[in-house]
Amino acid sequence: VADALMTLRPFLLLVFVALVFWLAARVLRQSLLGRLGQLGKLLVFVGLVGIYVLTLVFTAMGAAPPWAPFMMVLMGSPLTIIVVVVSVVLFWLVLRELPFPTPHWAGFLLEGPWRGLLMPADAVFNRMALGPGMRVVELGCGTGHLSVGAARRIEPGGILFCVDIQPEMVKKTMARIEKQGLGNTQGHVASAGRLPFDIYDIDLVFVVHVLGEIPDRLAALREAFRVLRPGGVLSISETLIDPHYRFRNDVVKTARQAGFETVSVDGSLFNYTATFRRPAAKGPLEYVPRFAA
Ligand SMILES: C[S@@+](CC[C@H](N)C(=O)[O-])C[C@H]1O[C@@H](n2cnc3c(N)ncnc32)[C@H](O)[C@@H]1O
């Protein structure tokens, strides 16, 4: 096996370097997206090609490029590379099949620069078209990373209901909201399978990095359907790095099963937002409107 690995070494290194470059390109492109647009993509492309060409030049001159030690660490031995890659993939695959809420004590994982890099909050908000006066449910609010921004965007007149199954998470979100002096947000401890709303007049339910943590996803989406007004929007965002990531085909299939119409899927495999709409009612609505006499 060791001999075979050594023979395959150049090929494995090539694949590995290609993967690292591909990932770096995607991350950089996402982070620049919306700020530098096409220019950003061009800069990333020129930068990566530049590094590659400089590496070739240094090698041709018989010298090591300044980033060689970093490359050595990255490359290691083929066996190390295989063990690391296989472990990461296995961890990811296993967690995908084990839905459980991100523990509240691990809430720090939901913060930090990686968020801005992999899925900037503004990009998510723009994809869900939040606007003043909307009645919005944030399902699985976590530490409230997106709640403050969402609450601001629906001012004036809007109301945000932050729902999470863990009381500690709701507490963290509400502390954040209060710190910003926002008075248009309510926190609710509840499960996605039974939302605490009996009046069906929600304009938007948004779900970011949550769906894969819910054991019965179909029931959760049916519940979102129930609380949305006809024409109301369900927005689901996922990032590949999340071990509970759900593929877009799976998400679209479940949402359609729950009764939604697909509006759009924006983004890429790496990070995307799927938007659905509750169709207009075919018959009389079976609920009493909020302001009925
Ligand atoms: C990965 S965090 C994402 C938090 C937030 N949406 C964000 O993007 O920062 C997932 C959150 O969903 C919550 N959650 C998981 N399963 C849930 C369920 N069945 N009902 C309600 N909330 C749930 C977890 O408690 C956790 O706070």
The ligand as an SDF file (V2000), in Angstrom:
LIG
                    3D

 27 29  0  0  0  0  0  0  0  0999 V2000
  -26.5910   25.9560   13.5510 C   0  0  0  0  0  0  0  0  0  0  0  0
  -27.6540   26.9010   14.5530 S   0  0  0  0  0  0  0  0  0  0  0  0
  -28.0120   28.2530   13.4560 C   0  0  0  0  0  0  0  0  0  0  0  0
  -28.4540   29.4830   14.1850 C   0  0  0  0  0  0  0  0  0  0  0  0
  -28.7570   30.6930   13.3140 C   0  0  0  0  0  0  0  0  0  0  0  0
  -29.8250   30.4290   12.3880 N   0  0  0  0  0  0  0  0  0  0  0  0
  -27.5310   31.1410   12.5900 C   0  0  0  0  0  0  0  0  0  0  0  0
  -27.4820   31.0070   11.3560 O   0  0  0  0  0  0  0  0  0  0  0  0
  -26.6090   31.6470   13.2610 O   0  0  0  0  0  0  0  0  0  0  0  0
  -29.1600   25.9900   14.5720 C   0  0  0  0  0  0  0  0  0  0  0  0
  -30.1350   26.4390   15.6130 C   0  0  0  0  0  0  0  0  0  0  0  0
  -31.3760   25.7690   15.3490 O   0  0  0  0  0  0  0  0  0  0  0  0
  -31.9260   25.3320   16.5760 C   0  0  0  0  0  0  0  0  0  0  0  0
  -32.7630   24.1480   16.3450 N   0  0  0  0  0  0  0  0  0  0  0  0
  -32.3410   22.9160   16.0370 C   0  0  0  0  0  0  0  0  0  0  0  0
  -33.3910   22.0900   15.9260 N   0  0  0  0  0  0  0  0  0  0  0  0
  -34.5020   22.8140   16.1860 C   0  0  0  0  0  0  0  0  0  0  0  0
  -35.8930   22.5210   16.2300 C   0  0  0  0  0  0  0  0  0  0  0  0
  -36.3450   21.2920   16.0110 N   0  0  0  0  0  0  0  0  0  0  0  0
  -36.7630   23.5120   16.5320 N   0  0  0  0  0  0  0  0  0  0  0  0
  -36.3110   24.7730   16.7660 C   0  0  0  0  0  0  0  0  0  0  0  0
  -35.0000   25.1090   16.7340 N   0  0  0  0  0  0  0  0  0  0  0  0
  -34.1010   24.1520   16.4430 C   0  0  0  0  0  0  0  0  0  0  0  0
  -30.7300   25.0150   17.4380 C   0  0  0  0  0  0  0  0  0  0  0  0
  -31.0530   25.0560   18.8110 O   0  0  0  0  0  0  0  0  0  0  0  0
  -29.7290   26.0910   17.0190 C   0  0  0  0  0  0  0  0  0  0  0  0
  -29.8110   27.2020   17.8480 O   0  0  0  0  0  0  0  0  0  0  0  0
  1  2  1  0
  2  3  1  0
  2 10  1  0
  3  4  1  0
  4  5  1  0
  5  6  1  0
  5  7  1  0
  7  8  2  0
  7  9  1  0
 10 11  1  0
 11 12  1  0
 11 26  1  0
 12 13  1  0
 13 14  1  0
 13 24  1  0
 14 15  1  0
 14 23  1  0
 15 16  2  0
 16 17  1  0
 17 18  1  0
 17 23  2  0
 18 19  1  0
 18 20  2  0
 20 21  1  0
 21 22  2  0
 22 23  1  0
 24 25  1  0
 24 26  1  0
 26 27  1  0
M  CHG  2   2   1   9  -1
M  END
$$$$
